[in-house]
Each structure stands twice: as structure tokens, then as C-alpha cells.
Amino acid sequence: MSTAPALVWFRRDLRLSDHPALHGAARATNGAIVPAYVLSDWKKHHRWTGEPRQRFLCGALASLAQNLAALGTRLVLRTGDAVAELERLLEESRAASLWFHLDVDPFGIATEQKVIAMAERRGVAVHALPGGVGIHERGALVSGSGRPYQVYAPYARAWRKLVVPELLRAPRGRLSTPADLRAEPMPDGAHWQLPPEQTEVSAPGERAARARLSSFLRGPAARYAAERDQPAATPANASRLSQDLRFGLVSAREAWHRAARARDDIDDAGARQSIDKFLGEMIWRDFFFQVLWHHPEVLDVELNPLFRGLPWRDDPAALRAWQDGLTGFPIVDAGMRQLRATGFMHNRVRIITAMFLTKDLRLDWRAGEQWFMQRLVDGDIANNNGNWQWCAGSGADAAPYFRIQNPWSQSARHDPAGDYIRAWVPELRDAPATALHEPPAPGQRCAPDYPPPMVNHAHEREETLQVFRAHLTSARQKASKS
Ligand SMILES: Cc1cc2nc3c(=O)[nH]c(=O)nc-3n(C[C@H](O)[C@H](O)[C@H](O)COP(=O)(O)OP(=O)(O)OC[C@H]3O[C@@H](n4cnc5c(N)ncnc54)[C@H](O)[C@@H]3O)c2cc1C
């Protein structure tokens, strides 16, 4: 066994259990490790980051630090460029090996490639492992023709044939870390100079995440298929695990294994199907990871080249109304206000609000993608982009552009009593349910201090169909000539 410590670089895997890098490093060095996290040093503004998610990250780091302390070690926090800080830590700790998990987005991948080059230059053994982010990592699956999957169903079928690796235990026994290593104090939102927001985020930490998973599997999981699309339910009838998976507070493999076991242990066929539906949603997560891994260009352009250059409208006032939840469409406004207040939005309502932005207002999906990334605590580059492109009709396995959802009938279907709407739009507290699911008569409003609908859905639907159709026709003609 080696006596030099191993440097373990935590990234989006802020847990002790089922952590292949930590597990491997602790075994290889008999517990002599340097657990490190490098905070970014950008300040104030970032296109895809906001205060609520950074606050959740701070809580998750504090919880990880506590859990490591309980094992006799400590989290060494540094700020700055990850490559430079890790090099400094290798130097200071005389670590002989570096352990971490591979990322899925192009920014993380670019950093890890530089980190690997730096460590190899120093003669440090690098263990860059899968298992930190998704279940089956990055390029694990390609279709029969050797090309990346762009449609979910065949991807999911192939995915389910792979064996999900067994879980690894958290290290047992004492861990030790050189005492003289400088560690910065735990950060708060002020670290990035982000203005604090009145957003109530979920409790962070590995224990809180595992408790959420357990309570979901004990109750709502068995009814998930039938009830997951009802945004009003409290407590939620979906898992509410997305922020935990985003920061790796619980591994996706653990969520998978525990849910699969719950499915297999249950006699009721409906409940079994329900839990299996949940497992199918977890596969969507890996699906979008692999879309981004194979097609990093989706962060700039539409995955489907025919949709590139669509004439989106430029209307900052309309965008603002959508962001502020003042569109006059109750279900859209409820979702946008839930997002602002909690850093979360129910999945069904994410679809409704995204379709509204792209198909009713005809505003560029990238504006919505950015707004969601700045506000969602679970904001994840791959899954946010994949879902936005799905809603816009330009992405992988997308809803076809001509399938345009009607926000009025969607709210009648998924929030018939209007409880979700009333919870987030207090101006509508006294409005009858019928008034929430259909446009008011011309010149009327749903409630005195609530705005009238900013557009006529039926009219915008026709316009959008025309604009999209014309664009696709011309894009196809251009493609056939070239
Ligand atoms: C426009 C739009 C943007 C989105 N942005 C994000 C994002 O940034 N980060 C994110 O994690 N999810 C995103 N989603 C997917 C989905 O809305 C959330 O994962 C889900 O609402 C989280 O709630 P939950 O944990 O209770 O989900 P559950 O219904 O309990 O699902 C379990 C897990 O499966 C995964 N999952 C479920 N649905 C999807 C999906 N459509 N795509 C990918 N994974 C899924 C999530 O990890 C989720 O935690 C987005 C969806 C839309 C329509």
C-alpha cells in the first residue's frame, strides 16, 4: 500500500456513499486522502448560474465537510482555477495519485483534460472514473449503426440491457489528511457577490437527499404514473430528487437500485409499473447527458440543423412578462412564480411554460434556457438544454413543432381545481376554477388585479405553425441543394 496521500477532487458528487473515486483512493492509501473542492472565482454574473443554486451548493459542501470530519478528515476548500489549485494541492500534500469522476458537459470535460495533463506531467497517477454523474456514463451506448441515439425509446431499451454497477459503501474506518494544508472557510452566496434572493431551497446534504428518496419510495412512488403530472399535490407526488442528483448528494445508481428493488418487491402490478415509470425518467437524465456528450454544439445551436436560424421574435417586454409570471395565463404565471419562490418548478409546468415561451410568444428557447439555469436549484446544463430543445421542437426525440400545447386545456387537465394556480398566484385566490382554464371574454379579466392574457393562443398557434413551416421548407430546400 502507498503511504503518500491521494488527492480526491470532489466535483458534482458531494457524498461519501457510492463514490468510486473516494472509495478507490481510501482503499489504495489505507485512508490517507486529501478531499478537495475548488470553488470557481467568477463574481457577480454568470450566464447560467444564480444565487439559489449556489446557496444550495454551499449547504451541500458544509454537509460534506461535516460528514468527512466525522471520519477524521476534512474538506480542503480552495478558490480559483481548478488546474492551478489542484496542482498546488498536489505539491503541498505530496499526493502520489489524483482521483475524480468524469464530467459530462463540455466545460467540465475541458477542465478535466487540463487537470489530467497537469497531473501526468508531474508524474502523478490519475484515476478519472465514471460513476459520478449519470448511471451509464457518457458514450456508453451507441445505436446499431454506430451513431449516437437521438430518440429516447431505443436508447432506453438498450440502456436497460446494461447492468447497473453495484453500490460502493462509504469508506469505513478513519481517514487522515495532512494537518498543515490550508483550507478556506465554507463559502456562502457572498463568495460570488450574488445578490441574495428570497428563494426557499430544499434542505441540502447527503442525509436530506437520502431521506427524500426514502419517503418517495415509501409512498408516492407506487402512484407516480397516475399522479406525477398533478402539480398541486403536497407533499409532492414525484421524488423531488433532482437537485440531489444534480450535485450528487445521492448517486443516481443508488436511486436506481433502491427504486428497482422497491419495484421488484411489490406485488401490485400497477404500483410496479408506476415505479418503473420513475426509472424511465431517470433514463431521460442519462439520455440528455449523452446527447450533450456527443453534440456539445447544442449549447449554441439547435440539435436538428433544419431548425437553425428560425426567426424568433425580439420582444424584451414579452420576455419580462414571462419571467415575472405576468402573462395573464394562470398556469404559466403560477409556474414562473413557483420557480422564483422555490428554485423549482413542477415538470409538467416546465413543459407548459417552455412551450408557451417558444410557441405562443415565439421567443428564442435560449432565453428560457438561460432564465431556468439562473433560477433552478436542479439546473443542469445537459438536462435543461435537452428539455428546452425538446419543447421547442428542435432537439432529440422532440415534440414535433406542429404539436403545440394549449395552456388553457393543459391547466384544466393537470390542475382542474386550480389549487396549484391559486397557491402561486394570490390575485386569483378567489377566482372560480372555470375562470382559470379559459380566456376571459374580450375586455374582461380573470380577477381585477390580474392582467388579461397577453396573447390569443389560437391566433399565435396558427402564426407559429406558419412561421415554422415556412422556415423548414426553405431549410429543406437549401439542404437539398447543398
Ligand atoms: C424546460 C425544462 C427544463 C428542465 N430543466 C431541468 C434541469 O435543469 N435539471 C433537471 O434535473 N431536470 C430538468 N428538467 C426535467 C424535469 O422537469 C425535472 O428533472 C423534474 O421536474 C425534477 O423533479 P423530480 O425530482 O420530482 O422528478 P421525478 O419525476 O421524481 O423524476 C426523477 C428524476 O428523473 C430525472 N428526470 C425526470 N424527468 C426528466 C426529464 N424530462 N429530463 C431529464 N431528467 C428527468 C430527474 O433527475 C428527476 O429528479 C427540465 C424539464 C423541462 C421541461
The ligand as a MOL file (V3000), in Angstrom:
LIG
                    3D

  0  0  0     0  0            999 V3000
M  V30 BEGIN CTAB
M  V30 COUNTS 53 58 0 0 0
M  V30 BEGIN ATOM
M  V30 1 C -37.9470 23.0800 -19.9530 0
M  V30 2 C -37.4360 22.0640 -18.9580 0
M  V30 3 C -36.2340 22.2830 -18.3050 0
M  V30 4 C -35.7330 21.3180 -17.4070 0
M  V30 5 N -34.5370 21.5620 -16.7760 0
M  V30 6 C -34.0230 20.6160 -15.9350 0
M  V30 7 C -32.7800 20.8320 -15.2860 0
M  V30 8 O -32.1080 21.8450 -15.4790 0
M  V30 9 N -32.3360 19.8650 -14.4330 0
M  V30 10 C -33.0420 18.7110 -14.2100 0
M  V30 11 O -32.5960 17.8780 -13.4150 0
M  V30 12 N -34.2090 18.4830 -14.8290 0
M  V30 13 C -34.7270 19.3890 -15.6820 0
M  V30 14 N -35.9240 19.1620 -16.2890 0
M  V30 15 C -36.5570 17.8370 -16.1290 0
M  V30 16 C -37.6030 17.7090 -15.0190 0
M  V30 17 O -38.5240 18.7570 -15.0780 0
M  V30 18 C -37.0090 17.6610 -13.6230 0
M  V30 19 O -35.9540 16.7230 -13.5710 0
M  V30 20 C -38.0820 17.2100 -12.6100 0
M  V30 21 O -39.1510 18.1210 -12.6200 0
M  V30 22 C -37.4820 17.1520 -11.2320 0
M  V30 23 O -38.4500 16.8040 -10.2900 0
M  V30 24 P -38.3760 15.4190 -9.5280 0
M  V30 25 O -37.0080 15.1990 -8.9990 0
M  V30 26 O -39.5090 15.3780 -8.5590 0
M  V30 27 O -38.6230 14.4250 -10.7360 0
M  V30 28 P -39.1810 12.9480 -10.7930 0
M  V30 29 O -40.4140 12.9790 -11.6130 0
M  V30 30 O -39.2730 12.3490 -9.4420 0
M  V30 31 O -38.0830 12.1960 -11.6700 0
M  V30 32 C -36.9490 11.5500 -11.0630 0
M  V30 33 C -35.6740 12.0640 -11.6760 0
M  V30 34 O -35.6260 11.7140 -13.0490 0
M  V30 35 C -34.9830 12.7450 -13.7790 0
M  V30 36 N -35.9270 13.3220 -14.7420 0
M  V30 37 C -37.2690 13.4090 -14.6500 0
M  V30 38 N -37.7790 13.9870 -15.7700 0
M  V30 39 C -36.7320 14.2760 -16.5570 0
M  V30 40 C -36.6040 14.8880 -17.8290 0
M  V30 41 N -37.6600 15.3270 -18.5490 0
M  V30 42 N -35.3650 15.0440 -18.3460 0
M  V30 43 C -34.2690 14.6110 -17.6730 0
M  V30 44 N -34.3350 14.0200 -16.4700 0
M  V30 45 C -35.5480 13.8610 -15.9120 0
M  V30 46 C -34.5810 13.8240 -12.7770 0
M  V30 47 O -33.2470 13.6020 -12.3980 0
M  V30 48 C -35.5390 13.5650 -11.6210 0
M  V30 49 O -35.0500 14.0110 -10.3820 0
M  V30 50 C -36.4560 20.1220 -17.1790 0
M  V30 51 C -37.6690 19.9150 -17.8390 0
M  V30 52 C -38.1520 20.8790 -18.7150 0
M  V30 53 C -39.4500 20.6100 -19.4340 0
M  V30 END ATOM
M  V30 BEGIN BOND
M  V30 1 1 1 2
M  V30 2 1 2 3
M  V30 3 2 2 52
M  V30 4 2 3 4
M  V30 5 1 4 5
M  V30 6 1 4 50
M  V30 7 2 5 6
M  V30 8 1 6 7
M  V30 9 1 6 13
M  V30 10 2 7 8
M  V30 11 1 7 9
M  V30 12 1 9 10
M  V30 13 2 10 11
M  V30 14 1 10 12
M  V30 15 2 12 13
M  V30 16 1 13 14
M  V30 17 1 14 15
M  V30 18 1 14 50
M  V30 19 1 15 16
M  V30 20 1 16 17
M  V30 21 1 16 18
M  V30 22 1 18 19
M  V30 23 1 18 20
M  V30 24 1 20 21
M  V30 25 1 20 22
M  V30 26 1 22 23
M  V30 27 1 23 24
M  V30 28 2 24 25
M  V30 29 1 24 26
M  V30 30 1 24 27
M  V30 31 1 27 28
M  V30 32 2 28 29
M  V30 33 1 28 30
M  V30 34 1 28 31
M  V30 35 1 31 32
M  V30 36 1 32 33
M  V30 37 1 33 34
M  V30 38 1 33 48
M  V30 39 1 34 35
M  V30 40 1 35 36
M  V30 41 1 35 46
M  V30 42 1 36 37
M  V30 43 1 36 45
M  V30 44 2 37 38
M  V30 45 1 38 39
M  V30 46 1 39 40
M  V30 47 2 39 45
M  V30 48 1 40 41
M  V30 49 2 40 42
M  V30 50 1 42 43
M  V30 51 2 43 44
M  V30 52 1 44 45
M  V30 53 1 46 47
M  V30 54 1 46 48
M  V30 55 1 48 49
M  V30 56 2 50 51
M  V30 57 1 51 52
M  V30 58 1 52 53
M  V30 END BOND
M  V30 END CTAB
M  END
